Amino acid sequence: MRGPSSRRPSPAANIHAAVPPGYAGTMPMPKRSSIDDFFAQLSDVQRPHLEALRELSRDADPEAREVLKWNLPVYVRGEKTSLWMLQNFKNHCSLRFPPPFFATQKPAVDAAGYEAGQGFIKLPYERELPIELLKALMRARVEEYAATGAGWNDR
């Protein structure tokens, strides 16, 4: 016979325990069926920055494939090596790189006055994109891949 302390709570009982602070009550990101669908679902505020990042990405590495991973555009080389990804949020977008690579680039991002986290540069929609900095970051990642073949977690 099992006592009250041995009963397992129902999965619904702890549903909010797994939700990070600040995310409760937020709408989930709509499911995208393709890269084109991702861009079609952007708001008018998001679209200019993310379309510019898409163009920069295509120019930075014409050999990279644009694929939908984690419901986001990811630029991939070889069989499955992710170079970088684009992320969209309500008030900003981000260009995300492998964290070990980005750690070597973070001083340039800080010097340009942009907020950065572990692996990403935060690009507020109300600010112009730092085009030359973004090109330099993408170029450095392509060069790293060409020299080492390094994937997302290969460092």
C-alpha atoms as one frame of an Amber mdcrd trajectory, in Angstrom:
protein
   0.000   0.000   0.000   1.335   3.412  -0.955   1.054   6.275   1.468   0.303
   9.922   0.626   4.018  10.773   0.402   4.624   8.161  -2.308   1.962   9.454
  -4.704   3.253  11.114  -7.818   1.780  14.498  -8.678  -0.073  14.686 -11.934
   1.926  16.198 -14.825  -0.482  19.138 -14.865   0.282  19.916 -11.208   3.763
  21.213 -11.997   3.212  22.662 -15.444   4.143  26.170 -14.310   7.228  24.983
 -12.430   8.990  24.332 -15.744   8.164  27.764 -17.217  11.081  30.181 -16.751
  10.323  33.436 -14.933   9.083  36.107 -17.320   7.629  33.625 -19.790   4.396
  32.689 -18.026   1.407  33.777 -20.058   3.391  34.494 -23.240   2.193  33.238
 -26.572   4.267  30.474 -28.139   6.075  31.222 -31.364   3.920  30.196 -34.320
   5.092  27.019 -36.055   6.802  27.746 -39.348   6.559  25.342 -42.274   9.557
  26.741 -44.175  12.108  29.546 -44.251   9.810  31.579 -46.482   6.980  31.000
 -44.005   9.242  32.255 -41.178   9.805  35.531 -43.009   6.146  35.797 -44.059
   5.048  35.616 -40.400   7.281  38.466 -39.210   5.660  41.654 -37.996   6.228
  44.935 -39.826   8.602  45.955 -37.016  10.682  42.755 -37.236  10.814  42.346
 -41.011  13.408  45.016 -42.021  16.084  43.786 -39.593  15.558  40.101 -40.239
  15.400  40.453 -44.004  18.631  42.480 -43.885  20.237  39.738 -41.759  19.043
  37.167 -44.287  20.670  39.073 -47.130  23.899  39.530 -45.164  23.907  35.805
 -44.380  23.472  34.821 -48.003  26.242  37.210 -49.069  28.608  36.119 -46.289
  28.628  32.490 -47.403  27.031  31.666 -50.747  27.765  27.960 -50.081  25.699
  27.907 -46.875  22.230  26.425 -47.018  19.344  28.226 -45.356  17.378  25.682
 -43.301  14.644  25.805 -40.704  15.862  24.398 -37.358  14.244  25.033 -34.004
  11.616  27.033 -35.925  14.335  29.555 -36.931  16.531  30.264 -39.982  19.913
  28.563 -39.601  22.807  28.829 -42.051  24.430  25.435 -42.536  27.572  24.132
 -44.267  28.513  20.577 -45.113  26.233  17.827 -43.906  24.924  19.626 -40.841
  27.331  22.239 -39.492  25.376  25.255 -38.243  27.276  28.497 -38.790  24.777
  30.918 -37.218  21.077  31.447 -36.730  18.621  34.323 -36.748  16.232  34.823
 -33.851  13.261  37.153 -33.581  11.736  38.598 -30.445   9.197  41.314 -29.724
  11.630  44.241 -29.338  14.826  42.908 -30.864  16.346  40.196 -32.987  19.574
  38.326 -32.448  22.324  36.878 -34.543  23.455  33.732 -32.688  26.768  31.949
 -33.133  28.374  28.996 -31.362  29.275  30.376 -27.907  32.975  29.398 -28.033
  33.372  31.204 -31.365  31.392  34.222 -30.224  33.519  34.557 -27.071  36.432
  35.488 -29.346  34.297  38.163 -31.046  32.522  39.643 -28.029  35.058  42.456
 -27.435  34.251  43.911 -30.878  30.513  43.718 -30.124  31.005  45.408 -26.749
  33.173  48.125 -28.334  30.397  48.837 -30.846  27.965  49.413 -27.974  25.713
  46.415 -28.543  24.435  44.110 -25.856  25.693  40.559 -26.143  24.997  37.318
 -24.374  26.555  33.901 -24.511  26.757  33.393 -28.253  24.603  36.250 -29.532
  24.440  39.938 -30.360  21.173  41.644 -29.451  19.888  43.928 -32.205  17.065
  46.250 -31.075  14.591  47.110 -33.828  14.758  50.818 -32.990  18.515  50.922
 -33.773  20.083  50.644 -37.189  21.898  47.399 -37.812  25.696  47.594 -37.438
  26.212  46.234 -40.962  30.030  46.254 -40.988  30.219  44.558 -37.578  27.714
  41.888 -38.642  29.623  41.260 -41.877  32.861  40.918 -39.888  31.260  38.435
 -37.464  29.859  36.313 -40.278  33.120  36.461 -42.233  35.084  35.366 -39.147
  32.734  32.421 -38.568  33.013  31.314 -42.219  36.819  31.567 -41.958  36.774
  29.537 -38.738  34.670  26.850 -40.406  36.934  26.788 -43.489  40.064  26.450
 -41.329  38.784  23.968 -38.729  35.440  22.529 -39.850  34.216  23.433 -36.354
  30.538  22.789 -35.732  28.330  24.270 -33.021  29.813  22.240 -30.159  33.209
  21.260 -31.566  35.455  23.373 -29.388
